[in-house]
Structures are given as C-alpha cells and as structure tokens.
Amino acid sequence: MKDIAQAQARDTQLFRHVFNASPIGIAVETLEGQPLFVNPAFCSFLGFSEEELRNKHCVDFSPREDAEKDWALFQKLRAGSINQYQLEKRYFRQDGSLVWGRLSLSLLNTHPSPLVLAMVEDITEKKTAEELQAEMNRALEAQTATLRSQEELLKIFVKTVPAGVAMLDREMHYLQVSDRWSADYGVDASQILGLSHYEIFPDVPHRWKEIHRRALEGETLRAEEDRWDRRDGSATWVRWEIRPWRTPGGDIGGILILAEDITHRKQMEAALSEMTRKLVESQEQERARIGRELHDDITQRLVLLAIELEQLGENPSEVRNRAQTLRREITELSNDVQALSHELHASTLEYLGIVAGLKSWTREFGQRQKMEIDFKSDVPGVLPFEVGLCLFRVLQEALHNASKHSGVKRVAVQVKQHSNEVHLIVSDSGKGFDVEAGRHGSGLGLTSMRERVRLVNGTIAIESEPMGGTTIHVRVPLRSESLAERAAG
C-alpha cells in the first residue's frame, strides 16, 4: 500500500508539473462549456487570469462565426455522437486583439459527470505566415514592371517572414533563410547562403530527399507531423510544407521549405500520455488491492462459515448451541461487506441525501474504528450531488487519517451553510503534523482532497502542527440556481 501511495503521489506531482509547464493551453470544462481550471499557458494565450476565465463561457472568446462552428461540434460532443474533435479558430484576447489557435476537444468519462478536456495550441504565427505566403503569391502574380524581380521579392519575404522558411535553388543550395529558421536550427544565415542543404544537414532522411526531388518537379507536399531521427540519437519533430518557386519566366527555380519545430510539443504530449498510462496502472493496482481484500478476508470468512455449517449438518445436536455464534459471524460479515461497498460507492448519499448520508457513514465508521465522532449539521436543505460527493470523499480521507495518525479517539465533524457557501470542518486534538512537509510528501491524501475541492470551485484550509491537533476546513460555493431550487423545494 505504501508503494502504491508513493507511486500515486509521484504521478500526481508529475501530472501537475506537466500540466503547469505545458506550452500548450489546457483547460478542463463542464459539459456546459464552463472552465473549471486552466493552466498558465491557456491564461497567457488569452490574456486573462485563471479566476477571470472561470467566470466565462467557452464561446465568449470567439467571433460569432467561429463560435457557431465550435458550439455545433461541442453539442455533438455533449450528445455523445462524437468523442473528440479538432479545428482551427480565432480567439479574442482580453485586449481585444485576435489570435489563432488549434483547438482539440476530448470527452473525459469522469465520475460523477463527464468533463471536457480542451487543448489550444497557438498557431498565430503559422496563420500569419500563411497570410504572408498568400500575399507573396499575389504579389508574384502581379509581376509589375515597377517592382523587383519575383526572385528578389521572394528573398525579401523569406528573410522577414516570422516563421521557419528556407529558399533553395534547383541544386539545393541556400538562397535565403528567415531569422526563425536560423534560430530553430542553430545556423547563421550569412554563413550558410550558397551552401548545400545536405552539407548543413548530412543526416537528412532519404525519404525527405525524395520529397525535395518531387517538389523540384512541381509538386507541393506537406505533413502535419514528421519525425527525424538524428545521428546523435536525438529525435526532431517537424511540421512542414515544401513547394516549388518559379522564375519570372515560369520555370521552377528551386523550392521553399516552410518548417515548424514541434519537438517540444511532442515531448509534452508524450509526457501526458505517459501520465495517463501511469494513472490507469494505479487504478488497476487499486482494483487489485480491493480484490485481494475480498479474497483474503471476506472469501476466507465465507469458506470458514461454510465449513462450520457443514459440521453442524453432521452433528445436528449442536445447532441450538452454535446458532447465536453463527448469526453474529454472519452479521459481522454483512457489515464488513457493506462498509467496503460504502467506501467504494457513496450509495448512502443517493438514498438518504447528502447530510444524512454523511452522518450515516460517519456513525458506521466510528463504530468500526471504536471512535467517538461528534457530527453536527445545520444545512437547511438539499445540497447538489457533486458538492456532496466532494465533501464525502474529503470526510473519508480526513477520518481515515485521524484514525491512523492522530492518536485520539474523538473527532468533531461540522457541516454547515453560511450565506451561499457550505462548510465542512473536521477537527481533532491529536498529534498533528507539519502541513508543509505533508504537502510535499509522498502521500496522495492531501493532494486528493485539494483536487476534489478544486473541481467544485471550493477552497480547503488545513491547520495543524506537531502535538497541536488538526483542523480541516472546506468551503464550497453554492451556485445561485442551486439556492433557488432549494428555496423552492
């Protein structure tokens, strides 16, 4: 169990690091398009703070025609007719300027309700380059006598375009490169002009040489993703387009290579994929643990009970003497199975309601652990299920920790409503712990509680110190529509 907890803690820490460090904007939204939390890259892309984004809707950032396309696909995602989609669209930043993003949306089958994972890659430079390319083509087609030759215009464009572009002649010698190309590939433009592309990059794959040959024959070729395994053992990922350029006489003078280095993005995607794999493995390990508990405890006790019943069949005279003992064993077995079920599935919340369900589970837990739990509540109505589930899981974690580590047998639990917030307070006067050390430790408990509270837009405060007891205070806002429903009910 300790190894599993440590692995889960490492996975959680890695996930948070990847999430916050990702250069791609990432947001988790509800099925209504409401952002729950976003990473720094997403905030930077749109120019809003995380708090500001939480109060907005996903269509608030787009021109009407772009928002209509996006929302139509989003509706299909909500309906379950598609699981994911991708499109390029424009976004309004906070300052009113427009930027381009490649949006990828996927449906996450989370419990208790599905969520939406949105990933936005900034492709403004790519779109700018495409627009400049189109403008260049129009300029080249004009061929006015007052302008310089097409080749000279092309060299000026290649030099100034804010993208990775190289202009080569028919022998694959460099005529011009953009500043971005020089930066991406670590070359000095003044030193490579006139040199062969294959001299600068001697380990270019043969298949790329074939693509160059086809472009020199008049084809335009492109790839969204392509991997280049280099001789030093490293891998470079590139999104590229290769097209011929023509002289004023209409002949093919060479090729243009437009390339974007997407290696960092691919590394981030690989890290996220690895994180997903590890989370799935952790889930399977938890299922295996539950299976072992059922096999090693519940099943063994059932086998022993069956043996005792068989022995009674052989000796009927003992039935009366053993009946009470067998009844007690069956009752204890039933209670343990029910407790395990309640740990896994919050059925009492559905059957009894949130507050009554919390109280019922707390009473059962106290009886099993031989603890005195003082449960008090003054919540006047019905709480939303997602809020109740969050409070239930936090309460479970808090009481398990108190049972294992506090050293006391009395815990106070309060559930109360103040204004438009519901509060959960769990406190004991036990051994306490160093909160900062716990936050950076290997256990998943504190991290799990914080993430659950974050998903319902709440806050959690943990106050503790060695030999000074522990208090956990959760505050979750209640939406105005939930308050209205409760008042009407």
C-alpha positions as CSV (number, residue, x, y, z in Angstrom):
1,M,0.0,0.0,0.0
2,K,2.8,2.4,0.9
3,D,4.5,1.8,-2.5
4,I,1.2,2.4,-4.3
5,A,0.6,5.6,-2.4
6,Q,4.1,6.8,-3.2
7,A,3.7,6.0,-6.8
8,Q,0.4,7.8,-6.9
9,A,2.0,10.8,-5.3
10,R,4.8,10.9,-7.8
11,D,2.3,10.5,-10.6
12,T,0.2,13.4,-9.2
13,Q,3.2,15.6,-8.8
14,L,4.4,14.8,-12.3
15,F,0.9,15.4,-13.7
16,R,0.7,18.8,-12.1
17,H,4.2,19.7,-13.2
18,V,3.4,18.7,-16.8
19,F,0.0,20.5,-16.7
20,N,1.5,23.8,-15.4
21,A,4.7,23.6,-17.6
22,S,3.0,22.6,-20.8
23,P,3.4,25.3,-23.6
24,I,0.0,24.2,-24.9
25,G,-3.0,25.8,-23.3
26,I,-5.1,23.3,-21.4
27,A,-8.5,23.7,-19.8
28,V,-10.9,21.3,-18.2
29,E,-14.6,22.4,-18.8
30,T,-18.0,21.2,-17.8
31,L,-20.5,19.9,-20.4
32,E,-21.9,23.4,-20.4
33,G,-18.6,24.9,-21.6
34,Q,-17.7,26.4,-18.2
35,P,-13.9,26.3,-17.4
36,L,-13.2,24.6,-14.1
37,F,-9.4,25.1,-14.2
38,V,-6.8,26.1,-16.7
39,N,-3.0,26.1,-16.9
40,P,-0.7,29.1,-17.2
41,A,-0.3,28.7,-21.0
42,F,-4.0,29.0,-21.5
43,C,-4.2,32.1,-19.4
44,S,-1.2,33.6,-21.3
45,F,-2.7,32.8,-24.7
46,L,-6.0,34.7,-23.9
47,G,-4.5,37.3,-21.6
48,F,-6.9,36.5,-18.7
49,S,-6.2,35.4,-15.2
50,E,-7.4,31.9,-14.1
51,E,-10.1,33.5,-11.9
52,E,-11.4,35.6,-14.8
53,L,-11.6,32.6,-17.1
54,R,-13.7,30.6,-14.6
55,N,-16.4,33.2,-14.9
56,K,-16.6,33.0,-18.7
57,H,-18.1,30.6,-21.2
58,C,-16.0,28.9,-23.9
59,V,-17.9,30.8,-26.7
60,D,-17.2,34.2,-25.1
61,F,-13.7,34.3,-26.6
62,S,-14.6,33.8,-30.3
63,P,-16.0,35.8,-33.2
64,R,-19.6,34.8,-33.9
65,E,-19.0,32.7,-37.0
66,D,-16.1,30.8,-35.3
67,A,-18.1,30.3,-32.1
68,E,-21.1,28.9,-34.1
69,K,-18.9,26.2,-35.7
70,D,-17.3,25.3,-32.4
71,W,-20.6,25.2,-30.5
72,A,-22.2,22.9,-33.1
73,L,-19.4,20.4,-32.6
74,F,-19.5,20.9,-28.9
75,Q,-23.2,20.0,-28.9
76,K,-22.4,16.7,-30.7
77,L,-19.7,16.0,-28.1
78,R,-22.3,16.6,-25.3
79,A,-24.8,14.3,-27.1
80,G,-22.2,11.6,-27.3
81,S,-22.3,11.3,-31.1
82,I,-18.5,12.2,-31.1
83,N,-15.8,11.7,-28.5
84,Q,-13.4,14.4,-29.8
85,Y,-12.9,17.0,-32.5
86,Q,-10.3,19.5,-33.7
87,L,-10.5,22.7,-35.6
88,E,-8.6,25.9,-36.2
89,K,-10.4,29.1,-34.9
90,R,-9.9,32.6,-33.8
91,Y,-10.0,33.9,-30.2
92,F,-10.4,37.3,-28.7
93,R,-7.7,38.2,-26.2
94,Q,-8.5,40.4,-23.2
95,D,-7.1,43.5,-25.0
96,G,-9.5,42.8,-28.0
97,S,-6.8,41.5,-30.4
98,L,-7.4,38.3,-32.4
99,V,-5.2,35.3,-32.2
100,W,-5.4,31.9,-33.9
101,G,-5.5,28.6,-32.1
102,R,-5.7,24.9,-33.0
103,L,-8.4,23.6,-30.6
104,S,-8.6,19.9,-29.7
105,L,-11.5,18.8,-27.5
106,S,-12.0,15.4,-25.9
107,L,-14.7,14.0,-23.7
108,L,-13.5,12.6,-20.4
109,N,-15.7,9.9,-18.9
110,T,-15.2,11.1,-15.3
111,H,-17.4,10.4,-12.2
112,P,-19.9,11.6,-11.2
113,S,-20.3,13.5,-14.5
114,P,-18.3,13.7,-17.7
115,L,-15.9,16.6,-18.3
116,V,-14.3,18.1,-21.4
117,L,-10.5,18.4,-22.0
118,A,-9.6,21.4,-24.2
119,M,-6.1,21.9,-25.6
120,V,-5.3,25.0,-27.5
121,E,-2.1,25.4,-29.5
122,D,-1.1,29.0,-30.5
123,I,-0.9,28.9,-34.3
124,T,-1.0,32.7,-34.8
125,E,2.5,32.7,-36.4
126,K,1.6,29.9,-38.7
127,K,-1.6,31.7,-39.8
128,T,0.4,34.9,-40.2
129,A,2.9,33.0,-42.4
130,E,0.1,31.6,-44.5
131,E,-1.4,35.0,-45.0
132,L,2.1,36.4,-45.9
133,Q,2.6,33.5,-48.3
134,A,-0.8,34.2,-49.9
135,E,0.2,37.9,-50.1
136,M,3.5,37.0,-51.6
137,N,1.9,34.8,-54.3
138,R,-0.5,37.6,-55.2
139,A,2.5,40.0,-55.5
140,L,4.4,37.5,-57.6
141,E,1.5,37.0,-59.9
142,A,1.1,40.7,-60.4
143,Q,4.6,40.9,-62.0
144,T,4.6,44.7,-62.3
145,A,7.5,46.4,-64.0
146,T,7.9,48.8,-61.1
147,L,8.7,46.0,-58.6
148,R,11.8,44.0,-58.4
149,S,12.0,40.5,-59.9
150,Q,10.0,37.7,-58.4
151,E,13.1,36.1,-57.0
152,E,14.2,39.3,-55.2
153,L,10.7,39.7,-53.7
154,L,10.8,36.1,-52.6
155,K,14.1,36.6,-50.9
156,I,12.8,39.6,-49.1
157,F,9.7,37.7,-48.0
158,V,11.7,34.6,-46.8
159,K,14.1,36.8,-44.8
160,T,11.4,38.8,-43.0
161,V,8.6,36.2,-42.5
162,P,8.1,35.3,-38.8
163,A,8.3,31.5,-39.5
164,G,10.9,28.9,-40.3
165,V,11.4,29.3,-44.1
166,A,14.3,28.5,-46.4
167,M,14.6,29.3,-50.1
168,L,16.9,26.9,-52.1
169,D,17.8,26.7,-55.8
170,R,17.5,23.6,-58.0
171,E,20.8,22.2,-56.7
172,M,19.5,22.6,-53.1
173,H,21.8,25.5,-52.3
174,Y,20.6,28.1,-49.9
175,L,19.5,31.4,-51.4
176,Q,17.8,32.9,-48.3
177,V,16.5,31.8,-44.9
178,S,14.3,33.5,-42.3
179,D,15.5,34.6,-38.9
180,R,13.2,32.0,-37.3
181,W,14.8,29.2,-39.5
182,S,18.3,30.3,-38.3
183,A,17.1,30.2,-34.6
184,D,15.3,26.9,-34.9
185,Y,18.3,25.1,-36.5
186,G,21.1,27.0,-34.8
187,V,22.7,28.2,-38.1
188,D,23.9,31.6,-39.1
189,A,22.2,32.8,-42.3
190,S,25.3,34.7,-43.5
191,Q,27.4,31.5,-43.3
192,I,25.1,29.0,-45.0
193,L,24.0,31.1,-48.0
194,G,25.4,29.3,-51.1
195,L,26.0,26.1,-49.2
196,S,24.2,22.8,-49.9
197,H,21.2,21.9,-47.7
198,Y,22.7,18.4,-47.5
199,E,26.0,19.7,-46.4
200,I,24.4,21.6,-43.5
201,F,22.2,18.6,-42.5
202,P,24.2,15.5,-43.6
203,D,21.8,13.1,-41.8
204,V,18.6,14.2,-43.6
205,P,16.5,11.1,-44.2
206,H,16.4,9.6,-47.7
207,R,12.6,9.9,-47.8
208,W,13.0,13.7,-47.4
209,K,15.5,13.8,-50.3
210,E,12.8,12.1,-52.4
211,I,10.3,14.8,-51.3
212,H,12.7,17.5,-52.3
213,R,13.0,15.8,-55.8
214,R,9.3,15.7,-56.2
215,A,8.9,19.4,-55.2
216,L,11.5,20.3,-57.8
217,E,9.3,18.6,-60.4
218,G,6.4,20.8,-59.5
219,E,4.6,19.2,-56.5
220,T,3.5,20.9,-53.3
221,L,3.8,18.5,-50.3
222,R,3.1,18.9,-46.6
223,A,3.0,16.9,-43.4
224,E,1.4,17.9,-40.1
225,E,3.9,15.8,-38.1
226,D,7.1,14.2,-39.2
227,R,9.9,12.6,-37.1
228,W,13.6,13.0,-37.9
229,D,15.9,10.5,-36.0
230,R,19.2,12.2,-36.0
231,R,22.6,10.6,-35.9
232,D,23.4,11.8,-32.4
233,G,20.4,9.7,-31.1
234,S,18.0,12.6,-30.7
235,A,14.7,13.0,-32.4
236,T,13.3,16.1,-34.0
237,W,9.6,16.5,-34.8
238,V,8.7,18.9,-37.6
239,R,5.5,20.2,-39.3
240,W,6.5,21.2,-42.8
241,E,5.4,22.2,-46.3
242,I,7.6,22.1,-49.4
243,R,6.6,23.9,-52.6
244,P,8.4,24.9,-55.8
245,W,9.0,28.6,-56.6
246,R,9.2,29.9,-60.1
247,T,11.3,32.4,-62.0
248,P,9.7,35.3,-63.9
249,G,9.8,33.1,-67.0
250,G,7.7,30.5,-65.3
251,D,10.4,27.9,-64.8
252,I,10.9,26.2,-61.4
253,G,13.8,28.0,-59.8
254,G,14.0,25.8,-56.7
255,I,11.9,25.1,-53.6
256,L,10.7,26.7,-50.5
257,I,10.8,24.8,-47.2
258,L,8.4,26.0,-44.5
259,A,9.2,24.1,-41.3
260,E,8.0,24.4,-37.7
261,D,9.9,22.6,-35.0
262,I,7.2,20.9,-32.8
263,T,9.7,18.7,-30.8
264,H,8.8,20.4,-27.5
265,R,5.1,19.9,-28.1
266,K,5.6,16.3,-28.9
267,Q,7.6,15.8,-25.8
268,M,4.8,17.3,-23.8
269,E,2.2,15.1,-25.5
270,A,4.4,12.0,-24.7
271,A,4.7,13.1,-21.1
272,L,0.9,13.5,-20.8
273,S,0.4,10.1,-22.5
274,E,2.8,8.5,-20.0
275,M,1.0,10.2,-17.2
276,T,-2.3,8.8,-18.4
277,R,-0.8,5.3,-18.6
278,K,0.5,5.5,-15.1
279,L,-2.9,6.7,-13.8
280,V,-4.5,3.7,-15.5
281,E,-1.9,1.4,-13.9
282,S,-2.6,3.0,-10.5
283,Q,-6.3,2.4,-11.0
284,E,-5.7,-1.2,-11.8
285,Q,-3.5,-1.6,-8.8
286,E,-6.2,-0.2,-6.6
287,R,-8.7,-2.7,-8.1
288,A,-6.2,-5.5,-7.4
289,R,-6.0,-4.3,-3.8
290,I,-9.7,-4.4,-3.4
291,G,-9.8,-7.9,-5.0
292,R,-7.2,-9.1,-2.5
293,E,-9.1,-7.7,0.4
294,L,-12.2,-9.5,-0.8
295,H,-10.3,-12.8,-1.4
296,D,-8.1,-12.8,1.7
297,D,-10.7,-11.6,4.2
298,I,-14.3,-11.8,3.0
299,T,-13.9,-15.0,1.0
300,Q,-11.9,-16.8,3.6
301,R,-14.5,-16.0,6.3
302,L,-17.3,-17.3,4.0
303,V,-15.3,-20.5,3.5
304,L,-14.9,-20.9,7.2
305,L,-18.6,-20.2,7.7
306,A,-19.5,-22.9,5.1
307,I,-17.3,-25.4,6.9
308,E,-18.9,-24.7,10.2
309,L,-22.4,-25.1,8.7
310,E,-21.3,-28.4,7.1
311,Q,-20.0,-29.6,10.5
312,L,-23.4,-28.7,12.0
313,G,-25.0,-30.8,9.4
314,E,-23.0,-33.8,10.6
315,N,-23.8,-33.0,14.2
316,P,-27.4,-31.6,14.4
317,S,-27.4,-31.6,18.2
318,E,-25.0,-28.6,18.2
319,V,-27.3,-26.4,16.1
320,R,-29.0,-24.8,19.1
321,N,-25.7,-24.1,20.9
322,R,-24.0,-22.7,17.7
323,A,-26.9,-20.7,16.2
324,Q,-26.1,-17.5,18.1
325,T,-22.4,-17.6,17.2
326,L,-23.2,-18.2,13.6
327,R,-25.7,-15.4,13.5
328,R,-23.1,-13.0,14.9
329,E,-20.5,-14.0,12.4
330,I,-22.9,-13.6,9.5
331,T,-23.9,-10.1,10.8
332,E,-20.3,-9.1,11.1
333,L,-19.6,-10.4,7.6
334,S,-22.6,-8.5,6.2
335,N,-21.5,-5.3,8.0
336,D,-17.9,-5.6,6.7
337,V,-19.1,-6.1,3.1
338,Q,-21.5,-3.1,3.4
339,A,-18.7,-1.0,4.8
340,L,-16.4,-1.9,1.9
341,S,-19.2,-1.1,-0.5
342,H,-19.8,2.3,1.1
343,E,-16.0,3.1,0.9
344,L,-16.2,2.5,-2.9
345,H,-19.6,3.9,-3.8
346,A,-21.4,6.7,-2.0
347,S,-24.8,5.0,-2.2
348,T,-26.0,6.5,1.1
349,L,-25.7,9.9,-0.4
350,E,-28.2,8.9,-3.1
351,Y,-30.6,7.0,-0.8
352,L,-30.6,9.3,2.3
353,G,-29.5,12.7,0.9
354,I,-26.2,14.4,1.3
355,V,-26.2,15.4,5.0
356,A,-28.0,12.3,6.2
357,G,-25.6,10.1,4.1
358,L,-22.6,11.8,5.6
359,K,-24.0,11.3,9.1
360,S,-24.8,7.6,8.5
361,W,-21.4,6.8,7.1
362,T,-19.7,8.7,10.0
363,R,-21.6,6.7,12.5
364,E,-20.7,3.4,10.8
365,F,-17.0,4.4,10.6
366,G,-16.9,5.4,14.3
367,Q,-18.4,2.0,15.3
368,R,-15.9,0.1,13.2
369,Q,-12.9,2.1,14.4
370,K,-14.1,2.4,18.0
371,M,-14.1,6.2,17.8
372,E,-16.4,8.8,19.1
373,I,-17.4,11.2,16.3
374,D,-19.4,14.2,17.2
375,F,-21.4,15.0,14.0
376,K,-23.3,18.3,13.8
377,S,-25.1,19.9,10.9
378,D,-27.3,22.9,10.3
379,V,-27.7,22.8,6.5
380,P,-31.3,23.7,5.9
381,G,-31.9,22.0,2.5
382,V,-30.6,19.7,-0.2
383,L,-27.1,20.0,-1.5
384,P,-26.1,19.4,-5.1
385,F,-24.8,15.8,-5.5
386,E,-21.4,16.8,-6.9
387,V,-20.8,19.0,-3.8
388,G,-21.9,16.3,-1.5
389,L,-19.7,13.7,-3.2
390,C,-16.7,16.1,-2.8
391,L,-17.5,16.6,0.9
392,F,-18.0,12.8,1.4
393,R,-14.5,11.9,-0.1
394,V,-12.8,14.6,1.9
395,L,-14.5,13.5,5.1
396,Q,-13.5,9.9,4.3
397,E,-9.8,10.9,3.9
398,A,-9.8,13.1,6.9
399,L,-11.3,10.5,9.3
400,H,-9.1,7.7,8.0
401,N,-6.1,10.0,8.6
402,A,-7.4,10.8,12.1
403,S,-7.9,7.1,12.9
404,K,-4.4,6.2,11.8
405,H,-2.3,9.1,12.9
406,S,-4.0,11.4,15.5
407,G,-3.7,9.1,18.4
408,V,-7.1,10.2,19.8
409,K,-10.5,8.5,19.7
410,R,-12.7,11.6,19.5
411,V,-13.2,13.7,16.3
412,A,-15.6,16.6,15.7
413,V,-17.3,17.0,12.3
414,Q,-19.4,20.0,11.3
415,V,-21.4,20.6,8.1
416,K,-23.0,24.0,8.0
417,Q,-24.2,26.6,5.5
418,H,-23.3,30.2,5.7
419,S,-24.6,32.7,3.1
420,N,-24.0,31.0,-0.2
421,E,-21.3,28.6,0.9
422,V,-21.4,25.1,2.5
423,H,-18.6,24.4,5.1
424,L,-17.2,21.1,6.2
425,I,-15.0,21.2,9.3
426,V,-13.2,18.2,10.7
427,S,-11.0,18.7,13.8
428,D,-9.2,16.6,16.5
429,S,-6.9,17.4,19.3
430,G,-4.4,14.7,18.4
431,K,-0.7,14.5,17.5
432,G,-1.0,16.8,14.5
433,F,1.7,17.1,11.7
434,D,3.8,19.5,9.7
435,V,1.4,20.7,7.0
436,E,4.2,22.0,4.7
437,A,6.1,18.7,5.0
438,G,2.8,16.8,4.3
439,R,2.2,18.9,1.2
440,H,5.5,17.8,-0.3
441,G,5.4,14.3,1.0
442,S,4.7,11.1,-0.9
443,G,1.1,10.6,0.3
444,L,-1.8,11.3,-2.0
445,G,-4.3,12.2,0.7
446,L,-3.8,16.0,0.9
447,T,-3.4,16.2,-2.9
448,S,-6.5,14.2,-3.5
449,M,-8.6,16.4,-1.1
450,R,-7.3,19.6,-2.7
451,E,-8.0,18.4,-6.3
452,R,-11.6,17.3,-5.3
453,V,-12.3,20.6,-3.7
454,R,-10.8,22.5,-6.7
455,L,-13.2,20.6,-9.1
456,V,-16.2,22.2,-7.3
457,N,-14.6,25.6,-7.2
458,G,-14.0,25.4,-3.5
459,T,-11.2,26.1,-1.1
460,I,-9.6,24.0,1.6
461,A,-7.5,25.1,4.6
462,I,-5.5,22.7,6.7
463,E,-4.3,23.9,10.1
464,S,-2.0,21.6,12.1
465,E,1.2,21.4,14.0
466,P,3.0,18.6,15.9
467,M,1.1,17.9,19.1
468,G,-1.3,20.7,18.3
469,G,-4.2,18.8,16.7
470,T,-5.6,19.2,13.2
471,T,-8.4,21.1,11.6
472,I,-9.5,20.7,8.0
473,H,-11.9,23.4,6.7
474,V,-13.5,23.1,3.3
475,R,-15.6,25.9,1.8
476,V,-17.7,25.2,-1.4
477,P,-19.8,28.0,-3.1
478,L,-23.3,27.1,-3.9
479,R,-24.5,28.3,-7.3
480,S,-27.4,30.8,-7.3
481,E,-29.6,28.4,-9.3
482,S,-29.0,25.7,-6.7
483,L,-30.0,28.1,-3.9
484,A,-33.2,29.0,-5.8
485,E,-34.1,25.3,-6.3
486,R,-33.6,24.6,-2.6
487,A,-35.7,27.6,-1.6
488,A,-38.5,26.5,-4.0
489,G,-38.3,22.9,-2.7
